[in-house]
């Protein structure tokens, strides 16, 4: 378990929104990621999804499938997935 396992959900949401913005080179602003829309609808493409997957793995030590047909598609889906894996 990582040091982030005790992070509050709102802090996790904020950090992941920042990672999404970074992974998309700013194409998805933090505010849009926090709004709860589909990440694909906001413009998360396959390359950005791979960047985000790597960033989450580096920061939280968990691997998740983002951008796949069955993977999490909103910020809250990603948060829930990470919280479940860190539990």
C-alpha positions in Angstrom: 0.0 0.0 0.0 1.3 3.5 -0.8 1.5 6.6 1.2 -1.5 7.9 -0.8 -3.8 5.2 0.6 -5.1 7.5 3.3 -5.7 10.4 0.9 -9.2 11.9 1.1 -11.4 11.4 -1.9 -11.7 15.1 -2.7 -7.9 15.5 -2.7 -7.6 12.4 -4.9 -10.2 13.9 -7.3 -8.2 17.2 -7.5 -4.9 15.4 -8.1 -6.3 13.2 -10.8 -7.9 16.1 -12.5 -4.4 17.7 -12.6 -2.9 14.5 -14.0 -5.7 14.4 -16.7 -4.8 17.9 -17.7 -1.1 17.1 -17.8 -1.7 13.9 -19.8 -3.7 15.8 -22.4 -1.2 18.7 -22.5 -3.9 21.0 -21.2 -6.6 20.0 -23.8 -8.8 19.0 -20.8 -8.5 21.7 -18.2 -8.7 20.7 -14.5 -12.1 22.4 -14.2 -13.6 20.3 -17.0 -12.2 17.1 -15.6 -13.7 18.0 -12.3 -17.1 18.6 -13.9 -17.8 14.9 -14.2 -18.2 14.5 -17.9 -16.9 11.5 -19.9 -13.2 11.8 -20.4 -13.6 10.5 -23.9 -16.2 13.1 -24.7 -13.8 15.8 -23.3 -11.1 14.6 -25.7 -9.1 12.0 -23.9 -7.5 10.0 -26.8 -5.5 6.8 -26.7 -2.1 8.5 -26.3 -3.4 10.7 -23.5 -4.9 7.7 -21.8 -1.6 5.9 -21.9 0.1 9.0 -20.3 -2.6 9.1 -17.6 -2.3 5.4 -16.9 1.5 5.8 -16.5 1.1 8.8 -14.3 -1.4 7.0 -12.0 0.9 4.0 -11.8 3.9 6.1 -10.9 2.0 8.2 -8.3 -0.3 5.6 -6.7 1.2 2.3 -7.7 -1.9 0.9 -9.3 -2.6 0.0 -12.9 -6.0 0.8 -14.3 -7.4 0.6 -17.8 -8.5 4.0 -18.9 -10.0 4.6 -22.3 -11.0 1.0 -22.9 -14.6 0.0 -23.6 -15.0 -1.4 -20.0 -12.7 0.9 -18.2 -13.5 4.0 -16.1 -14.7 6.9 -18.2 -15.3 9.8 -15.8 -13.0 11.3 -13.1 -15.2 9.8 -10.4 -15.0 6.3 -12.0 -11.2 6.7 -12.0 -11.3 7.8 -8.3 -13.5 4.8 -7.3 -11.2 2.4 -9.2 -8.1 3.7 -7.4 -9.7 3.8 -4.0 -10.9 0.2 -4.5 -7.4 -0.9 -5.5 -5.7 0.9 -2.6 -8.1 -0.5 0.0 
